Amino acid sequence: MPDRILIVEDETKLAELLRDYLVQEGFEVTMLHRGDEVERWVMAHGADLVLLDLMLPGKSGLDVCRALRVTGDVAIIMVTARVDEIDRLLGLELGADDYICKPFSPREVVARVKAVLRRVKRGERTGEAGLVLDDAGHRATIGGRDLSLTAVEFELLKVLADHPGRIYTRDQLMDAMYRDERVVADRTVDSHIKKIRRKIAAVLPDRDIVHSVYGLGYKYEW
């Protein structure tokens, strides 16, 4: 049975273009053009993944994403032209599995859809095979070996691993780690990264998967 994709996009031509590319890849695709139609449709028909635009009539993509996360665990890729919203999406406030910025290539969208569905089917939140992040248990393993991360270390590694290759500044990582807006020193991130690296090295001594990028921040690469 093909995976079911729901495209929620008020730009009809763009939605149709994405539909055509996804159908060519064997997906079953439905389109909606209003945010206030999504929850009812998903509850009635089900979906494996929702491609959800940020700016929608009726109900915003942010509110739809929050609602879907309360009622189920359908995979969600947010689509946005608003660069100022990206940090919130990447901070995982909403539980989105990935994001895509407009303008984009339809082939990129197809690739992202396939990647997210692979992760969901494995029951994992992971940047690459080998590292497995269990959201429910706040447990990180490599090759089946537990890294014994603290809650803050887990959140930090999850943000990095969910978007391999993306460079995060210390401020972005602190926002993801401490959502209660507490004031902490910017070097707190460095301390947590050092501990994460030490724990990873204990089970994966020959590889460095959390990288420092001089003058910018940190990134994850398997």
N, C-alpha and C positions, 0 to 999 in steps of 0.2 A: 504494500500500500504506500503510495507516495506521501511524502511529508506535506503538510498543509500550511501554507503561508498566507497570512492576512496582511495586505498592504493597506495602510491608513495614510492617505495622502490626498490633499485637496487640489493639487495640480493634476488634473485628469490625464493630460498627455504624459507627464512624468510617471504617473502610476501605471498607465498602459505600457509604457516602455519597459518598466521594471517587470511587469507581469509577463510580457513577451519573453524576456530573457530567462526568467525563472521557469516558465512553462517549458522552454526549450531544454532546460536541465532536468526536466522530469517532475517538477513540483506541481502540486495542486494549488492554485492561487485564487484568492478572492480579494476584491477591492472594496474599501469603504472610503468615504470622503469627508466624514464628520466624526469628531471625537466622541460625541455623545451617543454614537451608535455602537461603539466598540465592545463595551462590557457585555451588553445584552447579546450581541452576535457571538462572542466567544463562549458565553455560557450555553448558548443554544447549539452551537455547531462544533466548538472546539478548534484549536489551532496548535500547531507545533511551534510556530514562531510568528511574531508580529513585527513587521517593519513599520515603525510608528513615527510619523512626522511630529516635530515639536510644536509647530504653529498650526492649529486646526480650528475650524469653526465648531461651535457647540460646546467643546471642552478641550482644554489644552492637552498636548501630548504628555506633559509632566503629570497632570492630574490623572490621565488615563493610565499611565505607567504605575502610579501609586495604587490605583484601584485594582489593576490586574495583579499586582504583587500581593494584595490582601486576599484576593479570591482564588488565586492559583499560582502555578509556577511555570506558565508558558514562557518560552524564551522571547526576549525583547531586544530589538536593535533600534535605538533612537536615531532619527534622521534630523539634522539641524543645520540651519544656515546661520545660527546665532553663536558666534565664537565665544561670547561671554558666558554661555551656558555649559560649555564643555567641561570645565572644572567640576561643576556640580554633578554632571553625569559620570565623570570618571571617579569622583569621590564616592560613588555607589550609594548616594543618598536614596536613589530611587530603585535600586536593584536592577537596572538595565544591564544586559549582558555585553553590549558593545554599543558603539556610536559611529555614525558616518556623517561627515560634513559635506554639505552642498557647496559647490558643484562636485559631482562624483562620476566615476565611470560605472555603468551598469554591471560590467564584469567584476569590478571591485565589490559591488553589493552582493553579487552571486557568491563570490569567494568568501565574504564575511558570513553570509547566511550558512554556507556549508560548514565553516569552521565552528560557528556557535552551535549548530545542530550536532556536530561530532562531539563537542564537549558535553552537551546536555545528555546525549545518549549514553555517554560513559558515566554519567552521574557525577561529573567533575567540574570544578572551576580551575582551569589549568592553562598556563601559557604554552606548554609543550608536554608531550608524553614524558613521563618520568616524575615530574612534580605534580602531585595531586593535592588540591585544596578542598577540603570538606567543609563547606560553609556551615552546615548544621552543627557539626561537632567542633568547629574552630580548630581543625586538626590538619596539619600539613605533613605529607610524607613524600619521600623520594625512594623509589624502588621498594615501596612497602615499609620503609623504616621511618618512624615518627621523628620529626624534628624537635618536638617538645617546645613549640613557640608559645610565648605569652599571647594574650588576646590582642595587644597592641602590635606585637611583631607579626601576628597572623594577618591583621588588617593591612599592615604596611606591605608585606610580601604579596598579598592578594591584589592590591592596586597595581603593583609593578607587573606581576605575572599575567594579569588579565589583558595587558596591552604590551606584548613583547616589543622591545626596540624603542618604545616611546620614552623620552627623557622627561622626568618629573623634577621640578624644583623642590627645595626643602619646604617652601610655603605650601605648595600643592599637597605634598605628602602629609604635612602637619594637619592641614584641613581635613584630609581623609581619615587620619588617625584619631583626632580629637574633635569630635563634632559638637561638643558642648562649648566651644569657643573659649576654652581656658587659655591662659597666656603661658607659653612654654618657650624655652630658649631654642633658637633655630638649630643649635648643635645637638638637640635631643634626637633628631632624626639620625645624625651620624652615629650616635651611641647605639640606637636600635639596629641600624644597618650593620654595625660591627658585630653585634650579638647574633644577628641572623646569619651573617657570613660564617661565623665561628660554628654555629650549629649545622649549617649546610656542609661545611668542610669536614665535619665529623662523620658524615655519611657519604659524602661525595668529595674525597680529598683531591682529586685530579682536575677539578673544574671550578671555575668562578662564574656564577650565573647572575650575580647582582653586581653591576659595574658602576663605578664612579665615572662621571663625565666632568672633567675639570671645568670649573667656573659655572656649571649649569645645574648639576644634580645627579640623579641616579636613573638607571634603566635596568630592565631584566632582559637577558638573552640566554637561552638554553644552549 
